[in-house]
Amino acid sequence: METIKLQVSRKIYTKLLWLLSQFKSEDLKIIDDSESSVIEYLNSELKSIDSGNAEFLSLEELDAVMEERIIKYEN
């Protein structure tokens, strides 16, 4: 499947979405911009894990980090 990105004025946005919704879901998928940035982030994290470059925390380390942040933002 190919991907295109469009910038559309508000006055035709609803009409364009209606038009695009007339296609079958296996032929066309509407992707929300915020969704694509999350997918890009998750893909980069997965690549980091797969390549062995990811850094992990133990539960104790995570607890310590969370305690520091709670104390920092409590006030």
Rosetta constraint file for C-alpha pairs under 8 A:
AtomPair CA 8 CA 12 HARMONIC 6.90 0.50
AtomPair CA 8 CA 13 HARMONIC 6.01 0.50
AtomPair CA 9 CA 13 HARMONIC 6.13 0.50
AtomPair CA 10 CA 14 HARMONIC 7.62 0.50
AtomPair CA 12 CA 16 HARMONIC 6.00 0.50
AtomPair CA 13 CA 17 HARMONIC 6.20 0.50
AtomPair CA 14 CA 18 HARMONIC 6.19 0.50
AtomPair CA 15 CA 19 HARMONIC 6.20 0.50
AtomPair CA 16 CA 20 HARMONIC 6.14 0.50
AtomPair CA 17 CA 21 HARMONIC 6.02 0.50
AtomPair CA 18 CA 22 HARMONIC 6.72 0.50
AtomPair CA 19 CA 23 HARMONIC 7.78 0.50
AtomPair CA 20 CA 28 HARMONIC 7.57 0.50
AtomPair CA 20 CA 30 HARMONIC 7.94 0.50
AtomPair CA 23 CA 27 HARMONIC 6.59 0.50
AtomPair CA 23 CA 28 HARMONIC 6.29 0.50
AtomPair CA 24 CA 28 HARMONIC 6.32 0.50
AtomPair CA 25 CA 29 HARMONIC 5.89 0.50
AtomPair CA 31 CA 35 HARMONIC 6.74 0.50
AtomPair CA 31 CA 36 HARMONIC 6.86 0.50
AtomPair CA 32 CA 36 HARMONIC 6.52 0.50
AtomPair CA 33 CA 37 HARMONIC 6.61 0.50
AtomPair CA 34 CA 38 HARMONIC 6.48 0.50
AtomPair CA 35 CA 39 HARMONIC 6.23 0.50
AtomPair CA 36 CA 40 HARMONIC 6.13 0.50
AtomPair CA 37 CA 41 HARMONIC 6.23 0.50
AtomPair CA 38 CA 42 HARMONIC 6.16 0.50
AtomPair CA 39 CA 43 HARMONIC 6.02 0.50
AtomPair CA 40 CA 44 HARMONIC 6.24 0.50
AtomPair CA 41 CA 45 HARMONIC 6.29 0.50
AtomPair CA 42 CA 46 HARMONIC 6.13 0.50
AtomPair CA 43 CA 47 HARMONIC 6.18 0.50
AtomPair CA 44 CA 48 HARMONIC 6.25 0.50
AtomPair CA 45 CA 49 HARMONIC 6.32 0.50
AtomPair CA 45 CA 54 HARMONIC 7.73 0.50
AtomPair CA 46 CA 50 HARMONIC 6.06 0.50
AtomPair CA 47 CA 51 HARMONIC 5.97 0.50
AtomPair CA 48 CA 52 HARMONIC 6.29 0.50
AtomPair CA 48 CA 53 HARMONIC 5.22 0.50
AtomPair CA 48 CA 54 HARMONIC 5.12 0.50
AtomPair CA 49 CA 53 HARMONIC 6.10 0.50
AtomPair CA 49 CA 54 HARMONIC 4.88 0.50
AtomPair CA 57 CA 61 HARMONIC 5.62 0.50
AtomPair CA 57 CA 62 HARMONIC 5.89 0.50
AtomPair CA 58 CA 62 HARMONIC 6.15 0.50
AtomPair CA 59 CA 63 HARMONIC 6.06 0.50
AtomPair CA 60 CA 64 HARMONIC 6.27 0.50
AtomPair CA 61 CA 65 HARMONIC 6.24 0.50
AtomPair CA 62 CA 66 HARMONIC 6.11 0.50
AtomPair CA 63 CA 67 HARMONIC 6.11 0.50
AtomPair CA 64 CA 68 HARMONIC 6.27 0.50
AtomPair CA 65 CA 69 HARMONIC 6.35 0.50
AtomPair CA 66 CA 70 HARMONIC 6.10 0.50
AtomPair CA 67 CA 71 HARMONIC 6.17 0.50
AtomPair CA 68 CA 72 HARMONIC 6.09 0.50
AtomPair CA 69 CA 73 HARMONIC 6.17 0.50
AtomPair CA 70 CA 74 HARMONIC 5.72 0.50
AtomPair CA 71 CA 75 HARMONIC 7.69 0.50
